[in-house]
Amino acid sequence: MTRQQVKSDDTIVALATPQGVSALAVIRLSGGDSIGITNRVFQGKDLTKQPSHTLHFGLITDGDRPIDEVLVSVFREPNSFTKEDSIEISCHGSPTIVKEIIKVLLKQGARLAEPGEYTKRAFLNGRFDLAQAEAVADLIHAENDNARQAALNQMRGGFSKEIQHLREELIHFASLIELELDFGEEDVEFAKRDELKQLIFKIQSYLKPLILSFDQGNVIKNGVPVVIAGKPNAGKSTLLNALLNEERAIVSDIAGTTRDVIEDEMILGGITFRFMDTAGIRHTQDTIEAIGVQRTHESMKKASLILYLFDLTQTSKEEIEREESEIKKLGIPYLKIGNKLDQASPDVLKNLGDDFVLIAAASKTNLEKLKDRIISLFQVNEVKQGDVVVTNLRHYQNLLQTNQSLARVLEGMDGHVTGDFLAMDIRQSLHYLGEITGQITSDDLLANIFSKFCIGK
């Protein structure tokens, strides 16, 4: 499916601001009758006669019943987010008021918007391409400044423009090879193979840094899941509370207090870390605690980093070696943390290796050193204006597939394969590049992408 401008007969409406009580709320309409529908319930100026990008104070009513005093913004096509006639109603942020206004707009012929339908219409109407549309959602959900800047850079289109430029150059060669196939019996060569090779090298030189940037981009966008694990009473809950600087988890001398995974987030070095306090690892006859221990093992398998705590007042060297051998089997990065440093004997401390991070979680001793060690494992460069960092798994997969198809073209030329095989691999490359920006897509792909957006965006 290729993109083409659409004009929707129906008008959609949704709350654009978060649910709940607030000072103000914004209700959005988009579609051919959005201005007319709003005008029929608005007491003030005649909105159908007002120019685009104007604000109007008035009253929303349901017949003779007033609902709220509002400020209405008028946007006329094509100068709106969706490139359709659009309205934004700023009202007081009572959920009851919002519900009543939406209800009266539905009675006038609007329908409730689906998740991401506003951005989907903007994409289908040519406001921006698919990669830029996805960046809108990333910008809304950005949890740190690096994520915000990466999404903003993508939304402004630098990545898309370069992909489009490379795709156009590749289309030129593809058309020449297709032309050769029409003159197969005459043994002509319209597409010079040396020039095609140089173009492929050029495209690959652009794709490879983008592919490599995904590891950093994934950390920036999704954060780092960190599991705090260890035996009961090693100080896991105390460490979580110390890191977050609040009493998030219950701390007790009684073993087995934590029976489920408790998690919270904080930003370190521009990265969002999700710290998870887990049940102490031990064999137990308590059914509930056993479930908690099982969840600990499951969380450890999914983590990007394990902070494994050892109680320096109770753990022997043999126990450390035995427990570390179990952690290694997971194949996940980990830090060995010796807790209760202030209570440990000198004999225990001198037998520990340099790979230990020694802390006293209760007094927050060496907590900054621990944070520095964690950050050092996930260094990301500051994202600046204009930097292109791949944060989207779909884009990453398409870039990989494009690169693989181009590699097959090079192999084919080295092996002197016929033009029809070269054309097939070039078409595959064009397909994968086109999927990134939405020049080639499917209804299922669009439905999957926009269903993840919030309603009202």
C-alpha positions in Angstrom: 0.0 0.0 0.0 1.4 3.4 -0.9 0.3 6.6 0.9 -2.2 9.0 -0.6 -4.1 11.9 0.8 -7.4 11.0 2.5 -10.3 13.2 3.3 -12.4 11.6 6.1 -16.1 12.0 5.9 -16.4 11.4 9.6 -15.3 13.8 12.4 -13.5 12.4 15.4 -13.4 13.8 18.9 -11.2 12.9 21.9 -9.7 14.3 25.1 -6.1 15.4 24.2 -5.0 16.0 27.8 -4.6 13.4 30.5 -7.7 12.0 32.3 -8.4 13.3 35.8 -9.0 16.6 37.6 -6.9 19.5 36.3 -7.2 23.3 35.8 -7.8 22.9 32.1 -8.6 20.2 29.6 -8.3 20.2 25.8 -10.8 18.4 23.6 -9.9 17.9 19.9 -12.0 17.4 16.8 -10.8 16.7 13.3 -12.7 16.1 10.1 -14.8 17.9 7.5 -17.6 18.9 9.9 -15.5 19.6 13.0 -16.2 23.4 12.8 -19.9 22.9 12.0 -20.4 20.4 14.8 -18.7 22.7 17.4 -20.6 25.8 16.1 -23.9 24.1 16.7 -23.2 23.8 20.5 -21.2 27.0 20.8 -22.7 30.4 22.0 -20.3 33.1 20.7 -19.1 34.1 17.3 -20.2 32.1 14.3 -17.2 29.7 14.0 -18.0 28.8 10.4 -17.1 32.4 9.4 -13.8 32.6 11.4 -10.4 32.4 9.8 -7.8 29.7 10.7 -5.7 30.0 13.8 -8.0 32.1 15.7 -9.3 31.9 19.3 -12.9 32.5 20.4 -14.4 32.7 23.9 -17.9 31.5 24.5 -20.2 28.9 26.0 -20.8 25.2 25.2 -24.4 24.3 25.7 -26.6 21.3 25.3 -29.8 22.9 24.0 -30.7 25.5 26.6 -28.5 23.9 29.3 -25.0 25.6 29.7 -22.1 23.2 30.2 -19.0 25.4 30.5 -17.3 28.5 29.4 -14.6 27.6 26.9 -11.9 28.9 24.5 -12.2 27.5 21.0 -9.3 27.3 18.6 -10.1 27.1 14.9 -7.8 25.4 12.4 -8.8 25.2 8.8 -7.4 22.7 6.3 -4.7 22.2 5.2 -3.1 24.3 8.0 -3.8 22.0 10.9 -2.0 19.0 12.5 -4.1 16.5 10.5 -4.4 18.8 7.4 -8.2 18.7 8.0 -10.5 21.2 9.5 -9.9 20.9 13.2 -11.1 22.4 16.5 -9.5 22.4 20.0 -11.8 23.3 22.9 -10.1 24.4 26.1 -12.5 23.9 29.0 -12.2 23.5 32.8 -10.6 20.2 33.8 -13.4 18.6 35.6 -14.0 15.0 34.3 -17.7 15.7 34.4 -17.4 18.8 32.2 -15.2 16.9 29.8 -17.7 14.0 29.6 -20.6 16.3 29.0 -18.9 18.3 26.2 -17.8 15.1 24.4 -21.3 13.7 24.8 -22.9 16.7 23.2 -20.4 16.7 20.4 -21.2 13.0 19.8 -24.9 13.9 19.6 -24.1 16.4 16.9 -22.5 13.7 14.7 -18.9 13.3 15.8 -17.5 9.9 16.8 -14.9 8.9 19.4 -11.3 8.8 18.0 -9.4 5.6 17.9 -5.9 5.4 19.5 -3.4 7.4 17.4 -6.1 8.4 14.9 -5.1 12.1 14.7 -1.5 11.3 14.0 -2.6 8.5 11.5 -4.7 11.1 9.6 -1.7 13.5 9.6 0.5 10.8 8.1 -2.1 9.7 5.5 -2.7 13.3 4.5 1.1 13.9 4.0 1.8 16.0 7.1 4.9 13.9 7.7 6.1 10.4 7.0 5.8 7.2 9.2 9.1 7.6 10.9 8.2 11.1 11.9 4.8 10.0 13.1 6.3 7.4 15.3 8.6 10.1 16.7 5.5 12.0 17.9 4.7 9.1 20.2 8.3 8.8 21.3 8.4 12.5 22.1 5.3 12.3 24.3 6.7 9.4 26.2 10.3 10.7 26.5 11.4 10.1 30.1 14.8 11.9 29.9 16.4 14.7 27.9 18.3 12.4 25.6 15.1 10.6 24.7 13.4 13.9 24.1 16.2 15.2 21.8 16.4 11.9 19.9 12.6 11.9 19.2 12.7 15.6 18.3 15.5 15.1 15.8 13.6 12.3 14.2 10.3 14.2 14.1 12.0 17.1 12.4 12.8 14.8 9.5 16.6 14.7 9.0 16.7 10.9 9.2 13.7 10.6 6.8 15.2 13.0 4.2 18.4 11.0 4.1 16.6 7.7 3.7 14.5 9.2 1.0 17.5 10.6 -0.9 19.4 7.2 -0.8 16.2 5.4 -1.9 15.8 7.8 -4.9 19.4 7.1 -6.0 18.8 3.4 -5.7 15.5 3.6 -7.6 17.5 5.2 -10.5 19.7 2.2 -10.8 16.9 -0.2 -10.3 15.0 1.3 -13.3 18.1 1.1 -15.5 18.5 -2.6 -14.6 14.8 -3.2 -15.3 15.4 -1.5 -18.6 18.2 -3.9 -19.4 15.8 -6.8 -18.9 13.6 -5.4 -21.7 16.6 -5.6 -24.0 17.9 -8.9 -22.8 18.6 -10.3 -26.2 20.8 -7.3 -27.2 23.3 -7.6 -24.3 23.2 -3.9 -23.4 24.2 -2.5 -20.0 22.4 0.7 -19.0 23.3 0.5 -15.3 27.1 0.7 -15.0 28.1 -1.9 -12.4 31.0 0.2 -11.0 28.7 3.1 -10.3 26.2 0.8 -8.7 28.8 -0.6 -6.5 29.9 2.8 -5.4 26.3 3.8 -4.6 25.8 0.6 -2.5 29.0 1.3 -0.6 27.7 4.9 0.0 24.4 3.6 1.3 26.0 1.0 3.5 28.4 3.6 5.0 25.3 5.5 6.1 23.3 2.5 7.3 26.0 0.9 9.4 26.4 3.8 12.0 22.6 3.9 12.3 22.5 0.1 12.9 25.3 0.4 15.5 23.5 3.4 17.2 20.5 1.2 18.1 22.1 -0.2 21.3 22.5 3.3 22.6 19.1 4.3 21.2 17.4 1.4 23.0 18.9 2.4 26.3 17.9 6.0 25.7 14.3 5.2 24.8 13.4 2.2 27.0 15.8 2.6 29.9 17.7 -0.1 31.7 15.9 -2.8 33.9 18.1 -3.4 36.9 17.4 -6.3 39.3 18.6 -6.1 42.9 19.1 -9.7 44.0 20.7 -11.7 46.8 19.8 -13.8 49.8 17.2 -12.7 52.4 18.3 -9.8 54.6 21.3 -8.9 52.4 19.9 -5.4 52.3 18.1 -5.3 49.0 15.2 -3.2 50.1 17.4 -0.9 52.0 19.5 -0.3 48.9 16.4 0.4 46.8 15.2 2.9 49.3 18.7 4.5 49.4 18.9 4.8 45.6 15.5 6.3 45.3 15.9 8.4 48.5 12.5 7.4 49.8 10.9 4.6 51.7 9.7 2.6 48.7 10.2 -0.9 50.1 9.5 -2.3 53.6 12.7 -2.9 55.5 12.8 -5.5 58.3 15.2 -7.8 60.1 12.7 -10.6 59.5 13.9 -12.8 56.5 11.5 -13.0 53.6 9.8 -9.6 54.0 9.9 -8.9 50.3 7.6 -11.4 48.5 7.0 -9.7 45.2 8.9 -7.5 42.8 8.9 -3.9 43.8 10.2 -1.4 41.2 10.7 2.3 40.6 12.6 4.5 38.3 15.3 7.1 38.5 17.6 8.9 36.0 21.3 8.5 36.3 23.7 10.1 33.8 20.8 10.9 31.4 19.6 7.3 31.4 16.3 6.0 33.0 17.0 3.0 35.2 14.2 0.8 36.5 15.4 -0.7 39.8 13.6 -3.8 41.0 13.8 -5.1 44.5 13.1 -8.8 44.6 12.4 -11.6 47.1 15.5 -13.1 48.7 16.9 -16.2 47.0 16.6 -19.2 49.2 14.8 -22.6 49.5 11.6 -22.1 51.4 8.5 -24.1 52.4 6.4 -20.9 52.5 4.2 -21.1 49.4 3.9 -17.3 49.0 7.6 -16.7 49.5 8.4 -19.5 47.0 6.3 -17.7 44.4 8.3 -14.5 45.1 11.6 -16.4 44.7 10.4 -17.8 41.4 9.6 -14.2 40.2 13.1 -13.1 41.3 14.6 -15.7 38.9 12.3 -14.6 36.1 13.2 -11.0 36.6 16.9 -11.7 36.6 16.6 -13.4 33.2 15.0 -10.3 31.7 17.3 -7.7 33.3 20.0 -5.8 31.6 22.0 -5.6 34.8 21.9 -7.5 38.1 23.1 -5.9 41.4 23.8 -9.0 43.4 24.1 -8.2 47.1 26.3 -10.1 49.6 25.9 -9.5 53.4 29.6 -9.0 54.4 28.8 -10.0 58.0 27.5 -13.4 57.1 28.7 -14.5 53.7 31.8 -16.8 53.3 34.2 -16.7 50.4 32.9 -20.2 49.3 29.3 -18.9 49.3 30.4 -15.9 47.2 32.0 -18.2 44.6 29.1 -20.5 44.6 26.5 -17.8 44.1 28.6 -16.0 41.5 28.8 -19.2 39.4 25.0 -19.3 39.3 24.8 -15.7 38.2 27.3 -16.2 35.4 25.1 -18.9 33.9 22.5 -16.2 33.1 24.9 -14.5 30.7 23.7 -11.0 32.0 26.0 -8.2 33.2 26.2 -8.1 37.0 27.9 -6.2 39.8 28.9 -7.9 43.0 28.0 -5.6 45.9 29.3 -6.1 49.4 26.7 -4.6 51.8 27.1 -3.7 55.5 30.6 -2.4 55.0 30.5 -0.6 58.4 29.9 -4.0 60.2 32.3 -6.2 58.2 35.5 -7.6 59.8 38.9 -6.6 58.3 39.6 -10.3 57.6 36.5 -10.6 55.3 37.3 -7.4 53.5 40.9 -8.3 52.6 39.8 -11.5 50.9 37.4 -9.7 48.5 38.5 -9.0 45.0 38.8 -5.7 43.3 35.5 -6.4 41.4 33.4 -5.8 44.5 31.6 -2.6 45.1 31.6 -2.1 48.9 28.7 -0.1 50.4 26.6 0.4 53.6 23.1 0.9 52.2 21.6 1.9 55.5 23.9 4.8 55.9 24.3 5.4 52.1 28.1 4.9 52.4 29.7 4.7 48.9 26.3 5.0 47.2 27.7 7.5 44.7 30.5 5.1 43.8 27.9 2.4 43.1 25.9 4.8 40.9 29.1 5.7 39.0 29.8 2.0 38.4 26.3 1.5 37.1 26.5 4.5 34.8 29.9 3.4 33.4 28.3 0.1 32.2 25.8 2.0 30.1 27.6 5.1 28.8 25.6 7.1 26.3 26.7 10.2 24.5 24.6 13.3 24.9 22.1 13.5 22.0 22.5 16.9 20.3 20.3 18.7 17.8 20.7 17.0 14.4 22.1 13.7 15.8 20.4 10.6 14.3 20.0 7.8 16.8 17.9 4.8 16.0 15.6 4.1 19.0 12.8 2.2 17.1 13.1 -1.6 16.9 11.1 -1.6 13.6 13.5 0.9 12.0 16.5 -1.2 13.3 15.1 -4.4 11.7 14.4 -2.6 8.4 17.9 -1.2 8.3 19.4 -4.6 8.9 17.3 -6.1 6.2 18.2 -3.3 3.8 21.9 -3.9 4.5 21.6 -7.6 4.0 19.8 -7.1 0.6 22.5 -4.7 -0.5 25.2 -7.2 0.5 23.5 -9.7 -1.8 23.6 -7.2 -4.7 27.3 -6.9 -4.2 27.8 -10.7 -4.0 25.7 -11.0 -7.2 27.8 -8.5 -9.1 31.0 -10.3 -8.0 29.5 -13.6 -9.1 28.3 -12.1 -12.4 24.7 -13.0 -11.9 22.1 -11.9 -14.4 20.3 -8.6 -14.1 17.0 -10.1 -13.0 18.6 -11.4 -9.8 20.3 -8.1 -9.1 16.9 -6.3 -9.7 15.2 -8.6 -7.2 17.6 -7.8 -4.4 17.6 -4.1 -5.2 13.8 -4.2 -5.1 14.0 -5.8 -1.6 16.3 -3.0 -0.5 13.9 -0.4 -1.7 11.0 -2.2 0.0 12.7 -2.2 3.4 13.8 1.5 3.1 10.3 2.4 2.0 8.8 0.7 5.0 10.8 2.9 7.4 9.2 6.1 6.1 5.9 4.6 5.1 6.2 4.9 1.3 5.5 1.2 1.3 3.3 -0.1 4.1 0.3 -2.2 4.9 -3.0 -1.6 6.7 -1.8 -4.2 9.4 1.4 -2.3 9.9 -0.3 1.0 10.3 -2.9 -0.5 12.7 -0.2 -2.0 14.8 1.8 1.3 15.0 -1.0 3.7 15.7 -2.8 1.4 18.2 0.1 2.0 20.6 -0.6 5.7 20.6 -2.8 7.3 23.2 -6.3 8.3 22.3 -6.3 12.0 21.5 -3.0 11.9 19.7 
